[in-house]
Amino acid sequence: MMKRWQAVKRLLPLLAVFSLLLAGCGREDLSVLRPQGPVAQEQLGLMKLAISIMIVVLVIVFAIAAYVLVKFRRRKGQNGVPEQVEGNFKLEIIWTVIPLVLVIILAVPTVQQIFAFGDDHYNDKDAVQVKVTSHQYWWEFEYPQYGVKTAQTLVIPTGKKIAFELKTADVLHSFWVPSLSGKMDTNPDGTINRFSFSADKEGVYRGKCAELCGPSHGFMEFKVKAVNGDSFNNWVTAMKAPALLPEDPALAETFKKQCLSCHAVGDQGGPVGPNLTGIGSRESVAGILLNEGQDGGKPVKENLKEWLMDPQAVKPGNKMPNPKDLGLTDEQIDGIADYLANYKLNY
């Protein structure tokens, strides 16, 4: 027994050090402690309220325990049994009522916020409607009011309520933008979930899938780009502009045959894969290969080539066929990567 206690004493300092180190891990842009919108701000307020109640209870309990240990400790020569208080009606009432009061204090705003979070604003005339479809392992965003569909980067106007309608194309996923709102599932049983949030400030916020959905669950990221109203309107106009295909006729023909059967650019292409319109001006390729301008980002063309050369190496288990298996040469892949890297939208 003594040897086991000695081992525990040696491990405790090590565990304390590791706890401190791990507490500093994580990404600042995926923190619920940095709210950038009213929904996230209210959720942070609930967390602060819950933590405050827990701290008050902890302090009181430890203070009472310390008082009892000192006040009623066994003194020298004291061998009798102290007076017992079990069954004390007043004490029973006190320690039953106090937790109930604390639960009510926490429950009332929590229930209010849960119902407010689930309010359906999809048909509000001033809300921007977005249909979200989750795929293994990417996100599709459709704006039915504007006739626009894109992928991986959700562009929204600041100060506007964004009303979402969420579904999945395959398995269970969960839509989560920590800086703007809580999580909402996309269910494979055909259920369509709705919720809304808004962004007060312009900026780029990271989102993730918060439900284990396959080998590349951890790589299923997307971006929310909040811009002013004029920029948003310019983006919609640019997205609806006619497609710009590669200048080289041979490369353009290859791109149309091998890529546009699944993907779309501008007014051309299919709906199966992510829309590639303006991919050169996005913050990332495949959601996780960060482009220049982001921390640790690389040139867009490099990221596109890395993805096109071996999609399974970037996102294991994804449904993108390997371009080389489709017969594309390294030269053609380089040309397509160059074309897409320069396909940018100014807004």
TAKA-V477588 format. One record per pair of residues at least 4 apart in sequence whose C-alpha atoms are under 6 Angstrom apart, sorted by sequence separation. I is the first residue (numbers start at 0). J is the second residue. D is the distance in whole Angstrom. If there is no record, write none. Layout:
# TAKA-V477588
i->I j->J d->D
i->I j->J d->D
This chain:
# TAKA-V477588
i->47 j->51 d->6
i->53 j->57 d->6
i->58 j->62 d->6
i->66 j->70 d->6
i->67 j->71 d->5
i->68 j->72 d->5
i->92 j->96 d->6
i->102 j->106 d->6
i->103 j->107 d->6
i->106 j->110 d->6
i->112 j->116 d->6
i->142 j->146 d->6
i->176 j->180 d->6
i->186 j->190 d->6
i->212 j->216 d->5
i->247 j->251 d->6
i->253 j->257 d->6
i->254 j->258 d->5
i->255 j->259 d->5
i->258 j->262 d->6
i->259 j->263 d->6
i->263 j->267 d->6
i->284 j->288 d->5
i->304 j->308 d->6
i->306 j->310 d->5
i->311 j->315 d->4
i->323 j->327 d->5
i->327 j->331 d->6
i->336 j->340 d->6
i->34 j->39 d->5
i->133 j->138 d->5
i->142 j->147 d->5
i->211 j->216 d->6
i->263 j->268 d->4
i->283 j->288 d->5
i->291 j->296 d->4
i->322 j->327 d->6
i->34 j->40 d->5
i->141 j->147 d->6
i->245 j->251 d->5
i->262 j->268 d->6
i->263 j->269 d->5
i->283 j->289 d->4
i->290 j->296 d->4
i->291 j->297 d->5
i->132 j->139 d->5
i->141 j->148 d->4
i->175 j->182 d->5
i->244 j->251 d->6
i->262 j->269 d->5
i->283 j->290 d->5
i->289 j->296 d->5
i->290 j->297 d->5
i->291 j->298 d->5
i->131 j->139 d->6
i->140 j->148 d->6
i->174 j->182 d->6
i->260 j->268 d->6
i->261 j->269 d->5
i->282 j->290 d->6
i->290 j->298 d->6
i->131 j->140 d->5
i->140 j->149 d->5
i->174 j->183 d->5
i->259 j->268 d->4
i->260 j->269 d->5
i->290 j->299 d->5
i->130 j->140 d->6
i->140 j->150 d->6
i->173 j->183 d->5
i->259 j->269 d->6
i->261 j->271 d->5
i->262 j->272 d->5
i->130 j->141 d->5
i->139 j->150 d->4
i->173 j->184 d->4
i->208 j->219 d->6
i->261 j->272 d->5
i->262 j->273 d->6
i->263 j->274 d->5
i->264 j->275 d->5
i->265 j->276 d->6
i->129 j->141 d->6
i->138 j->150 d->6
i->172 j->184 d->6
i->173 j->185 d->6
i->207 j->219 d->6
i->262 j->274 d->6
i->263 j->275 d->6
i->264 j->276 d->5
i->129 j->142 d->5
i->138 j->151 d->5
i->172 j->185 d->5
i->207 j->220 d->4
i->128 j->142 d->6
i->171 j->185 d->6
i->206 j->220 d->6
i->171 j->186 d->5
i->206 j->221 d->5
i->171 j->187 d->6
i->206 j->222 d->6
i->170 j->187 d->6
i->205 j->222 d->5
i->167 j->185 d->5
i->204 j->222 d->6
i->166 j->185 d->5
i->204 j->223 d->5
i->165 j->185 d->6
i->167 j->187 d->6
i->203 j->223 d->6
i->203 j->224 d->4
i->202 j->224 d->6
i->242 j->264 d->6
i->202 j->225 d->5
i->242 j->265 d->4
i->201 j->225 d->5
i->241 j->265 d->5
i->242 j->266 d->6
i->166 j->191 d->5
i->201 j->226 d->5
i->240 j->265 d->6
i->241 j->266 d->5
i->165 j->191 d->6
i->165 j->192 d->5
i->164 j->192 d->6
i->164 j->193 d->5
i->163 j->193 d->5
i->176 j->206 d->4
i->163 j->194 d->5
i->175 j->206 d->5
i->163 j->195 d->6
i->175 j->207 d->5
i->304 j->336 d->6
i->130 j->163 d->6
i->131 j->164 d->6
i->162 j->195 d->4
i->303 j->336 d->5
i->126 j->160 d->5
i->127 j->161 d->5
i->128 j->162 d->5
i->129 j->163 d->5
i->130 j->164 d->5
i->131 j->165 d->5
i->132 j->166 d->5
i->133 j->167 d->5
i->134 j->168 d->6
i->161 j->195 d->5
i->174 j->208 d->5
i->126 j->161 d->6
i->127 j->162 d->6
i->132 j->167 d->5
i->133 j->168 d->6
i->161 j->196 d->6
i->173 j->208 d->5
i->160 j->196 d->6
i->161 j->197 d->6
i->173 j->209 d->5
i->300 j->336 d->6
i->160 j->197 d->5
i->173 j->210 d->5
i->300 j->337 d->6
i->159 j->197 d->6
i->172 j->210 d->5
i->158 j->198 d->6
i->300 j->340 d->5
i->121 j->162 d->5
i->157 j->198 d->5
i->158 j->199 d->5
i->299 j->340 d->6
i->120 j->162 d->6
i->157 j->199 d->6
i->279 j->339 d->6
i->279 j->340 d->4
i->279 j->341 d->6
i->279 j->342 d->5
i->280 j->343 d->5
i->279 j->343 d->5
i->221 j->286 d->5
i->277 j->342 d->5
i->220 j->286 d->5
i->277 j->343 d->4
i->277 j->344 d->5
i->157 j->225 d->6
i->152 j->221 d->6
i->154 j->223 d->6
i->156 j->225 d->6
i->157 j->226 d->6
i->151 j->221 d->5
i->152 j->222 d->5
i->153 j->223 d->5
i->154 j->224 d->5
i->155 j->225 d->5
i->156 j->226 d->5
i->157 j->227 d->6
i->152 j->223 d->6
i->153 j->224 d->6
i->154 j->225 d->6
i->156 j->227 d->5
i->156 j->228 d->5
i->119 j->194 d->6
i->156 j->231 d->6
i->117 j->194 d->5
i->137 j->219 d->6
i->136 j->219 d->5
i->215 j->314 d->6
i->215 j->315 d->6
i->234 j->346 d->5
i->233 j->346 d->5
i->230 j->346 d->5
i->150 j->273 d->5
i->150 j->274 d->6
i->149 j->274 d->5
i->39 j->179 d->5
i->39 j->180 d->5
i->38 j->180 d->6
i->35 j->178 d->5
i->36 j->179 d->5
i->34 j->178 d->5
i->35 j->179 d->6
i->33 j->178 d->6
i->31 j->177 d->5
i->30 j->177 d->6
i->31 j->178 d->6
i->29 j->177 d->6
i->36 j->197 d->6
i->36 j->198 d->5
i->36 j->199 d->5
i->135 j->317 d->6
